[in-house]
Amino acid sequence: MNKKISITAFSSISPLGNNAEEIWEKYLDNQHCFSKQFLDQQQTSVAALDVESKQIVAEVRESDIKYKFLDDSVLFALTASRKAVEKAGWNKEDVFGINIGSSRGATDLFEKHYKEYIDTGKAQTLASPTTTLGNISSWIAHDLQSIGPEISHSITCSTALHALLNGVAWLRSGMADKFLVGGSEAPLTDFTIAQMRALKIYSRVDQEEESWPNLAFDFEKTQNTMILGEGAAVCCLEAGEKENAIAYITGVGYATEILEHNISISAEADCFQKSMKMALNDTNSEEIDAIVMHAPGTIKGDLTELRAIEKVFGAKIPLLTTNKWKIGHTFGASGILSLELALLMLQHNTFVNVPFAEVQKQSKPLKKILINAVGFGGNAVSILIEKA
């Protein structure tokens, strides 16, 4: 990368909470955030927003009469974006781009509108504009009264880190000086859960009987244990080294591998090997202090990523962690929430272990962390960040 990109602000709303101090405390308590909801005709483990965060989202909905009919995926992103831009000190005079993506978009709203159409044979007037993927970034641009480019996209579970890639590309090209990037997901709906169960990847572990219903990072598990979570996160990017930077992006990598079937990934995750090598570029692999893995909690997803890391790093593997055992898989928002964990570990110089895994001891200060994400279709992204 020919110049550093500064991360000047970060904000999220997720099962961990809605402010950095609260989120860090949650990461240190070694407890998962899963609860039960009746979805897909049965009690289902999910990671939902807490009561306070839901109230904040409700207040955002009430802040503008036009927001009354928006999907939660849009409202989550609005909530996080307002706070991030405020932290960065951006105002109406600043020209900044927006790229907020989602894997599934307005899932809940789409399901409701479609059910109404099946029941009545009629569609609501606002059904189309409120369920398009592009309405996430469009509403954020409206809310922040920004005048820069706005982009929405979906590249399944690597969506948010692809948004970050786009932001970096715009900044490096000189076409923009500032970019707001991230991802949002509100997938706790009947049909979404049913689809995951149809793929046979959703957790069947009873959380009343087992301490850890999602065994993300357990490389010897004998069943898939993915659980869905909801939330959004965004970060403010600026070209060059800024005095208020909380971290620098010093490497980006991406790759797509040839598919054998719709959700396949190779035994040693070739896409991850390529994306990690690209992100490292001229950086010695021994300088990487930790990796926040994608590790969704499926047998193959977790293990193939580990094999890719072993291929790239050899005998000297960095500290490894993930957050999906705790907050579930938030699809399009998952990569940016993994970035949040990396930023917090850098800030506090503290590595966060997975509680049911073998403890990894931190032997040196955390300075460089790699973040991985991959989606259906083998679309991998790796981001290297460095302590400011």
Salt bridges, closest charged atoms under 4 A:
ASP29 OD1 - LYS326 NZ 2.80
ASP40 OD2 - ARG197 NH1 2.98
ASP64 OD1 - LYS66 NZ 3.24
ASP64 OD2 - HIS142 NE2 3.43
ASP72 OD1 - ARG61 NH2 3.11
ASP94 OD1 - LYS178 NZ 2.77
ASP108 OD2 - LYS112 NZ 3.08
ASP119 OD2 - LYS115 NZ 2.79
ASP143 OD2 - ARG82 NE 2.74
GLU208 OE1 - LYS36 NZ 3.34
GLU241 OE2 - LYS4 NZ 3.92
GLU268 OE1 - LYS311 NZ 3.71
GLU286 OE2 - LYS316 NZ 3.49
GLU287 OE1 - LYS368 NZ 2.50
ASP289 OD1 - LYS364 NZ 3.16
ASP302 OD2 - LYS221 NZ 2.59
GLU310 OE1 - ARG307 NH1 3.11
GLU386 OE2 - LYS4 NZ 3.40
